[in-house]
Amino acid sequence: MKPIASQVAGIVHAAAPYCYRCPFKLEYPSCGVACADDVEEIINTTTTGNIAAFMAETILGVGGFIIPPKEYFPRVAEIARSHGGLFISDEVQAAWGRTGDKWFGIEHWGVEPDIITSAKGMGNGVPIGWTIATPEVADAFPGLTFSTFGGNPVSSAVGLAVINVIEEDNLRENARVVGDYLLQRMLELKEKHRIIGDVRGMGLMLGIELVKDRQTKEPNPQAVLRVFEETKRQGVLIGKGGLYGNVIRTGMMLNTTTESVDRMVEALDRGLSLCQ
C-alpha cells in the first residue's frame, strides 16, 4: 500500500497490485489495471520526471503472496523506461522454480528486467546473495565493487549444486504439478471454511487470506494464530504475512509430494475448524 510519506529519502512507494483489496476500490479486469497507471501518476507528481529505477517483488512475499494482474509488469516496466529508469525485479522469494516451470517469477509475465536480485533459495540454507544485470547496465557501473564475502567459494559451490539439482530433478515442473494440486486442495478448504476470503498464488508459493466476514473482508489475524497453534500441534509449521498479518503462507520444498500436501491440508483443516 502507498504510505503517507517515504521511509527513505528518494524512494516513493506505489500502491500494491492487490486485487482482493484494491486500493482504488475497483475490480479486475474492468479496472483497466489502474494500479499500473498510478505508477506514472506517482512519477509525474512526486519526482522530477526522471527516475533511477522501478523495483518490485514479482510476487509480494511478506505482503501476503499477492499476484499482480498479467498486464501489470509489462505496463510498469514500460512506464519506468519511458522516464529514463531501469526495471529491477526482486526475486528473493519467487525465484529458483518456486512459482512453477520458470526459474524466476517475472518470466510468467514475459518481461525482461534490467536487473534481477535474488538470494536464499539459491543456497538451500547456506547464506548467499546474487545480482545479475544486462550488459548495458553492468558495463555502465562506474568503478570496482567491493564485498567482504563476495565470491565466497563455499557459497558459490553450494549455489551451483542447488541449481544443478533443480535442473536435473525437474523441480520446477514438480513445483507446478504439486502446486496445482495444493491450489485445488486449498480451494476445497475455502468451500468448507467461510473465514477464508481468498486463495491465491503460483506454483508452491500459495497463500490463504483469513477474514471475519467475506462481504466486509475484515482481516482476521486472530484466526491465523489459532490455526498456527493447531498445525504446530500436528507437526506442521506454516508462515504468515500480509499487511494485517491475516495471510497463511505456505512454503513447501521444491521436491515436495502430494502426500505432503495432504498432510499439510489436513492440519490446516483442523486448525480452521477451531475458528468457526
TORKOL-4160 file (C-alpha; in steps of 0.2 Angstrom, whole numbers, padded with zeros to 4 digits, m for minus):
276
<pt num="1" X="0000" Y="0000" Z="0000"/>
<pt num="2" X="0005" Y="0018" Z="m0003"/>
<pt num="3" X="0011" Y="0026" Z="0014"/>
<pt num="4" X="0009" Y="0044" Z="0018"/>
<pt num="5" X="0027" Y="0048" Z="0016"/>
<pt num="6" X="0043" Y="0038" Z="0010"/>
<pt num="7" X="0053" Y="0030" Z="0024"/>
<pt num="8" X="0069" Y="0033" Z="0014"/>
<pt num="9" X="0074" Y="0049" Z="0006"/>
<pt num="10" X="0072" Y="0047" Z="m0013"/>
<pt num="11" X="0061" Y="0032" Z="m0013"/>
<pt num="12" X="0042" Y="0033" Z="m0017"/>
<pt num="13" X="0030" Y="0019" Z="m0014"/>
<pt num="14" X="0017" Y="0014" Z="m0027"/>
<pt num="15" X="0001" Y="0005" Z="m0022"/>
<pt num="16" X="0001" Y="m0013" Z="m0022"/>
<pt num="17" X="m0007" Y="m0023" Z="m0036"/>
<pt num="18" X="m0018" Y="m0031" Z="m0023"/>
<pt num="19" X="m0034" Y="m0036" Z="m0032"/>
<pt num="20" X="m0043" Y="m0044" Z="m0017"/>
<pt num="21" X="m0041" Y="m0027" Z="m0008"/>
<pt num="22" X="m0039" Y="m0015" Z="m0022"/>
<pt num="23" X="m0033" Y="0002" Z="m0015"/>
<pt num="24" X="m0043" Y="0010" Z="m0029"/>
<pt num="25" X="m0059" Y="0001" Z="m0024"/>
<pt num="26" X="m0061" Y="m0006" Z="m0042"/>
<pt num="27" X="m0062" Y="m0024" Z="m0049"/>
<pt num="28" X="m0052" Y="m0033" Z="m0062"/>
<pt num="29" X="m0052" Y="m0033" Z="m0077"/>
<pt num="30" X="m0064" Y="m0018" Z="m0078"/>
<pt num="31" X="m0052" Y="m0008" Z="m0068"/>
<pt num="32" X="m0040" Y="m0006" Z="m0083"/>
<pt num="33" X="m0026" Y="m0010" Z="m0071"/>
<pt num="34" X="m0027" Y="0007" Z="m0063"/>
<pt num="35" X="m0013" Y="0001" Z="m0051"/>
<pt num="36" X="m0001" Y="0001" Z="m0065"/>
<pt num="37" X="m0006" Y="0018" Z="m0072"/>
<pt num="38" X="m0004" Y="0025" Z="m0055"/>
<pt num="39" X="0015" Y="0022" Z="m0056"/>
<pt num="40" X="0016" Y="0035" Z="m0069"/>
<pt num="41" X="0005" Y="0047" Z="m0059"/>
<pt num="42" X="0017" Y="0045" Z="m0045"/>
<pt num="43" X="0032" Y="0048" Z="m0056"/>
<pt num="44" X="0024" Y="0064" Z="m0063"/>
<pt num="45" X="0018" Y="0071" Z="m0046"/>
<pt num="46" X="0032" Y="0066" Z="m0034"/>
<pt num="47" X="0048" Y="0066" Z="m0044"/>
<pt num="48" X="0057" Y="0076" Z="m0057"/>
<pt num="49" X="0050" Y="0065" Z="m0070"/>
<pt num="50" X="0067" Y="0056" Z="m0072"/>
<pt num="51" X="0069" Y="0041" Z="m0061"/>
<pt num="52" X="0083" Y="0029" Z="m0057"/>
<pt num="53" X="0073" Y="0013" Z="m0057"/>
<pt num="54" X="0056" Y="0005" Z="m0053"/>
<pt num="55" X="0059" Y="m0010" Z="m0041"/>
<pt num="56" X="0046" Y="m0023" Z="m0036"/>
<pt num="57" X="0044" Y="m0041" Z="m0030"/>
<pt num="58" X="0036" Y="m0051" Z="m0044"/>
<pt num="59" X="0025" Y="m0059" Z="m0031"/>
<pt num="60" X="0023" Y="m0049" Z="m0015"/>
<pt num="61" X="0030" Y="m0062" Z="m0002"/>
<pt num="62" X="0029" Y="m0055" Z="0016"/>
<pt num="63" X="0015" Y="m0044" Z="0009"/>
<pt num="64" X="0004" Y="m0059" Z="0008"/>
<pt num="65" X="0008" Y="m0068" Z="m0009"/>
<pt num="66" X="0000" Y="m0055" Z="m0019"/>
<pt num="67" X="m0001" Y="m0060" Z="m0038"/>
<pt num="68" X="m0002" Y="m0044" Z="m0049"/>
<pt num="69" X="m0014" Y="m0044" Z="m0065"/>
<pt num="70" X="m0005" Y="m0051" Z="m0080"/>
<pt num="71" X="m0004" Y="m0033" Z="m0088"/>
<pt num="72" X="0004" Y="m0025" Z="m0073"/>
<pt num="73" X="0023" Y="m0028" Z="m0075"/>
<pt num="74" X="0023" Y="m0026" Z="m0094"/>
<pt num="75" X="0015" Y="m0009" Z="m0091"/>
<pt num="76" X="0025" Y="m0003" Z="m0076"/>
<pt num="77" X="0041" Y="m0008" Z="m0085"/>
<pt num="78" X="0036" Y="0002" Z="m0100"/>
<pt num="79" X="0032" Y="0017" Z="m0089"/>
<pt num="80" X="0049" Y="0016" Z="m0079"/>
<pt num="81" X="0059" Y="0015" Z="m0095"/>
<pt num="82" X="0049" Y="0030" Z="m0103"/>
<pt num="83" X="0055" Y="0040" Z="m0088"/>
<pt num="84" X="0073" Y="0035" Z="m0090"/>
<pt num="85" X="0073" Y="0022" Z="m0077"/>
<pt num="86" X="0078" Y="0004" Z="m0075"/>
<pt num="87" X="0066" Y="m0011" Z="m0070"/>
<pt num="88" X="0073" Y="m0021" Z="m0056"/>
<pt num="89" X="0065" Y="m0037" Z="m0052"/>
<pt num="90" X="0066" Y="m0043" Z="m0034"/>
<pt num="91" X="0066" Y="m0062" Z="m0035"/>
<pt num="92" X="0072" Y="m0067" Z="m0017"/>
<pt num="93" X="0056" Y="m0077" Z="m0014"/>
<pt num="94" X="0049" Y="m0080" Z="m0031"/>
<pt num="95" X="0065" Y="m0087" Z="m0039"/>
<pt num="96" X="0073" Y="m0104" Z="m0042"/>
<pt num="97" X="0057" Y="m0113" Z="m0048"/>
<pt num="98" X="0045" Y="m0109" Z="m0033"/>
<pt num="99" X="0032" Y="m0102" Z="m0045"/>
<pt num="100" X="0032" Y="m0117" Z="m0056"/>
<pt num="101" X="0040" Y="m0121" Z="m0073"/>
<pt num="102" X="0050" Y="m0104" Z="m0073"/>
<pt num="103" X="0067" Y="m0100" Z="m0065"/>
<pt num="104" X="0061" Y="m0083" Z="m0060"/>
<pt num="105" X="0043" Y="m0076" Z="m0056"/>
<pt num="106" X="0045" Y="m0062" Z="m0069"/>
<pt num="107" X="0046" Y="m0074" Z="m0083"/>
<pt num="108" X="0027" Y="m0078" Z="m0081"/>
<pt num="109" X="0024" Y="m0060" Z="m0087"/>
<pt num="110" X="0036" Y="m0060" Z="m0102"/>
<pt num="111" X="0046" Y="m0045" Z="m0096"/>
<pt num="112" X="0065" Y="m0045" Z="m0096"/>
<pt num="113" X="0071" Y="m0034" Z="m0081"/>
<pt num="114" X="0087" Y="m0024" Z="m0082"/>
<pt num="115" X="0092" Y="m0030" Z="m0065"/>
<pt num="116" X="0087" Y="m0046" Z="m0055"/>
<pt num="117" X="0091" Y="m0048" Z="m0037"/>
<pt num="118" X="0089" Y="m0064" Z="m0028"/>
<pt num="119" X="0096" Y="m0075" Z="m0013"/>
<pt num="120" X="0090" Y="m0088" Z="0000"/>
<pt num="121" X="0083" Y="m0102" Z="m0011"/>
<pt num="122" X="0098" Y="m0102" Z="m0022"/>
<pt num="123" X="0108" Y="m0108" Z="m0006"/>
<pt num="124" X="0096" Y="m0120" Z="0001"/>
<pt num="125" X="0100" Y="m0114" Z="0018"/>
<pt num="126" X="0118" Y="m0108" Z="0015"/>
<pt num="127" X="0119" Y="m0089" Z="0015"/>
<pt num="128" X="0121" Y="m0082" Z="m0002"/>
<pt num="129" X="0115" Y="m0067" Z="m0012"/>
<pt num="130" X="0115" Y="m0064" Z="m0031"/>
<pt num="131" X="0113" Y="m0050" Z="m0043"/>
<pt num="132" X="0113" Y="m0050" Z="m0062"/>
<pt num="133" X="0111" Y="m0036" Z="m0075"/>
<pt num="134" X="0110" Y="m0033" Z="m0093"/>
<pt num="135" X="0127" Y="m0030" Z="m0101"/>
<pt num="136" X="0122" Y="m0012" Z="m0104"/>
<pt num="137" X="0119" Y="m0009" Z="m0086"/>
<pt num="138" X="0134" Y="m0019" Z="m0079"/>
<pt num="139" X="0146" Y="m0011" Z="m0091"/>
<pt num="140" X="0140" Y="0006" Z="m0086"/>
<pt num="141" X="0144" Y="0004" Z="m0067"/>
<pt num="142" X="0157" Y="0017" Z="m0063"/>
<pt num="143" X="0171" Y="0008" Z="m0055"/>
<pt num="144" X="0175" Y="m0008" Z="m0045"/>
<pt num="145" X="0164" Y="m0016" Z="m0032"/>
<pt num="146" X="0169" Y="m0022" Z="m0015"/>
<pt num="147" X="0161" Y="m0035" Z="m0004"/>
<pt num="148" X="0169" Y="m0044" Z="0011"/>
<pt num="149" X="0161" Y="m0061" Z="0007"/>
<pt num="150" X="0159" Y="m0058" Z="m0012"/>
<pt num="151" X="0163" Y="m0073" Z="m0022"/>
<pt num="152" X="0164" Y="m0085" Z="m0007"/>
<pt num="153" X="0169" Y="m0101" Z="m0014"/>
<pt num="154" X="0159" Y="m0112" Z="m0002"/>
<pt num="155" X="0143" Y="m0102" Z="m0005"/>
<pt num="156" X="0146" Y="m0102" Z="m0024"/>
<pt num="157" X="0149" Y="m0121" Z="m0024"/>
<pt num="158" X="0133" Y="m0123" Z="m0015"/>
<pt num="159" X="0123" Y="m0112" Z="m0026"/>
<pt num="160" X="0129" Y="m0121" Z="m0042"/>
<pt num="161" X="0125" Y="m0138" Z="m0034"/>
<pt num="162" X="0107" Y="m0132" Z="m0030"/>
<pt num="163" X="0104" Y="m0125" Z="m0047"/>
<pt num="164" X="0110" Y="m0142" Z="m0054"/>
<pt num="165" X="0098" Y="m0152" Z="m0043"/>
<pt num="166" X="0084" Y="m0141" Z="m0048"/>
<pt num="167" X="0088" Y="m0143" Z="m0066"/>
<pt num="168" X="0092" Y="m0162" Z="m0066"/>
<pt num="169" X="0077" Y="m0167" Z="m0055"/>
<pt num="170" X="0064" Y="m0156" Z="m0064"/>
<pt num="171" X="0060" Y="m0147" Z="m0048"/>
<pt num="172" X="0052" Y="m0133" Z="m0057"/>
<pt num="173" X="0040" Y="m0144" Z="m0066"/>
<pt num="174" X="0036" Y="m0153" Z="m0049"/>
<pt num="175" X="0033" Y="m0136" Z="m0041"/>
<pt num="176" X="0019" Y="m0133" Z="m0055"/>
<pt num="177" X="0012" Y="m0150" Z="m0054"/>
<pt num="178" X="0011" Y="m0152" Z="m0035"/>
<pt num="179" X="0007" Y="m0133" Z="m0033"/>
<pt num="180" X="m0008" Y="m0136" Z="m0044"/>
<pt num="181" X="m0014" Y="m0150" Z="m0033"/>
<pt num="182" X="m0011" Y="m0139" Z="m0017"/>
<pt num="183" X="m0021" Y="m0125" Z="m0025"/>
<pt num="184" X="m0036" Y="m0137" Z="m0028"/>
<pt num="185" X="m0035" Y="m0143" Z="m0010"/>
<pt num="186" X="m0034" Y="m0125" Z="m0004"/>
<pt num="187" X="m0050" Y="m0121" Z="m0014"/>
<pt num="188" X="m0058" Y="m0135" Z="m0006"/>
<pt num="189" X="m0054" Y="m0128" Z="0011"/>
<pt num="190" X="m0062" Y="m0111" Z="0005"/>
<pt num="191" X="m0078" Y="m0120" Z="0001"/>
<pt num="192" X="m0078" Y="m0128" Z="0018"/>
<pt num="193" X="m0072" Y="m0113" Z="0029"/>
<pt num="194" X="m0080" Y="m0096" Z="0027"/>
<pt num="195" X="m0066" Y="m0087" Z="0036"/>
<pt num="196" X="m0056" Y="m0090" Z="0020"/>
<pt num="197" X="m0058" Y="m0074" Z="0010"/>
<pt num="198" X="m0045" Y="m0078" Z="m0004"/>
<pt num="199" X="m0034" Y="m0091" Z="m0010"/>
<pt num="200" X="m0020" Y="m0086" Z="m0022"/>
<pt num="201" X="m0003" Y="m0089" Z="m0028"/>
<pt num="202" X="0008" Y="m0098" Z="m0041"/>
<pt num="203" X="0017" Y="m0115" Z="m0040"/>
<pt num="204" X="0021" Y="m0119" Z="m0022"/>
<pt num="205" X="0020" Y="m0100" Z="m0017"/>
<pt num="206" X="0002" Y="m0101" Z="m0011"/>
<pt num="207" X="m0007" Y="m0091" Z="0002"/>
<pt num="208" X="m0024" Y="m0091" Z="0011"/>
<pt num="209" X="m0031" Y="m0074" Z="0017"/>
<pt num="210" X="m0042" Y="m0076" Z="0033"/>
<pt num="211" X="m0057" Y="m0064" Z="0036"/>
<pt num="212" X="m0070" Y="m0061" Z="0049"/>
<pt num="213" X="m0083" Y="m0059" Z="0035"/>
<pt num="214" X="m0082" Y="m0062" Z="0016"/>
<pt num="215" X="m0093" Y="m0047" Z="0012"/>
<pt num="216" X="m0083" Y="m0034" Z="0023"/>
<pt num="217" X="m0066" Y="m0043" Z="0021"/>
<pt num="218" X="m0062" Y="m0038" Z="0038"/>
<pt num="219" X="m0045" Y="m0046" Z="0042"/>
<pt num="220" X="m0044" Y="m0060" Z="0054"/>
<pt num="221" X="m0026" Y="m0061" Z="0061"/>
<pt num="222" X="m0033" Y="m0069" Z="0077"/>
<pt num="223" X="m0038" Y="m0084" Z="0067"/>
<pt num="224" X="m0021" Y="m0086" Z="0059"/>
<pt num="225" X="m0014" Y="m0088" Z="0077"/>
<pt num="226" X="m0026" Y="m0101" Z="0082"/>
<pt num="227" X="m0023" Y="m0111" Z="0066"/>
<pt num="228" X="m0004" Y="m0109" Z="0069"/>
<pt num="229" X="m0006" Y="m0117" Z="0086"/>
<pt num="230" X="m0016" Y="m0132" Z="0079"/>
<pt num="231" X="m0004" Y="m0135" Z="0064"/>
<pt num="232" X="0011" Y="m0134" Z="0076"/>
<pt num="233" X="0002" Y="m0147" Z="0087"/>
<pt num="234" X="0000" Y="m0158" Z="0071"/>
<pt num="235" X="0019" Y="m0156" Z="0067"/>
<pt num="236" X="0016" Y="m0144" Z="0053"/>
<pt num="237" X="0025" Y="m0127" Z="0053"/>
<pt num="238" X="0017" Y="m0113" Z="0042"/>
<pt num="239" X="0021" Y="m0095" Z="0040"/>
<pt num="240" X="0010" Y="m0079" Z="0040"/>
<pt num="241" X="0011" Y="m0062" Z="0031"/>
<pt num="242" X="0000" Y="m0049" Z="0024"/>
<pt num="243" X="m0002" Y="m0031" Z="0029"/>
<pt num="244" X="m0014" Y="m0036" Z="0043"/>
<pt num="245" X="m0005" Y="m0052" Z="0047"/>
<pt num="246" X="m0020" Y="m0062" Z="0041"/>
<pt num="247" X="m0012" Y="m0072" Z="0027"/>
<pt num="248" X="m0007" Y="m0090" Z="0030"/>
<pt num="249" X="0009" Y="m0093" Z="0018"/>
<pt num="250" X="0014" Y="m0110" Z="0013"/>
<pt num="251" X="0032" Y="m0113" Z="0008"/>
<pt num="252" X="0034" Y="m0131" Z="0004"/>
<pt num="253" X="0050" Y="m0138" Z="m0003"/>
<pt num="254" X="0053" Y="m0139" Z="m0022"/>
<pt num="255" X="0054" Y="m0158" Z="m0021"/>
<pt num="256" X="0038" Y="m0160" Z="m0010"/>
<pt num="257" X="0024" Y="m0173" Z="m0014"/>
<pt num="258" X="0006" Y="m0173" Z="m0015"/>
<pt num="259" X="0006" Y="m0184" Z="0001"/>
<pt num="260" X="0015" Y="m0170" Z="0010"/>
<pt num="261" X="0002" Y="m0158" Z="0003"/>
<pt num="262" X="m0012" Y="m0169" Z="0010"/>
<pt num="263" X="m0004" Y="m0169" Z="0027"/>
<pt num="264" X="m0002" Y="m0150" Z="0027"/>
<pt num="265" X="m0020" Y="m0148" Z="0021"/>
<pt num="266" X="m0027" Y="m0160" Z="0035"/>
<pt num="267" X="m0018" Y="m0150" Z="0048"/>
<pt num="268" X="m0025" Y="m0133" Z="0041"/>
<pt num="269" X="m0042" Y="m0140" Z="0040"/>
<pt num="270" X="m0041" Y="m0145" Z="0059"/>
<pt num="271" X="m0035" Y="m0128" Z="0063"/>
<pt num="272" X="m0048" Y="m0119" Z="0053"/>
<pt num="273" X="m0062" Y="m0129" Z="0061"/>
<pt num="274" X="m0057" Y="m0122" Z="0078"/>
<pt num="275" X="m0061" Y="m0104" Z="0071"/>
<pt num="276" X="m0079" Y="m0107" Z="0066"/>
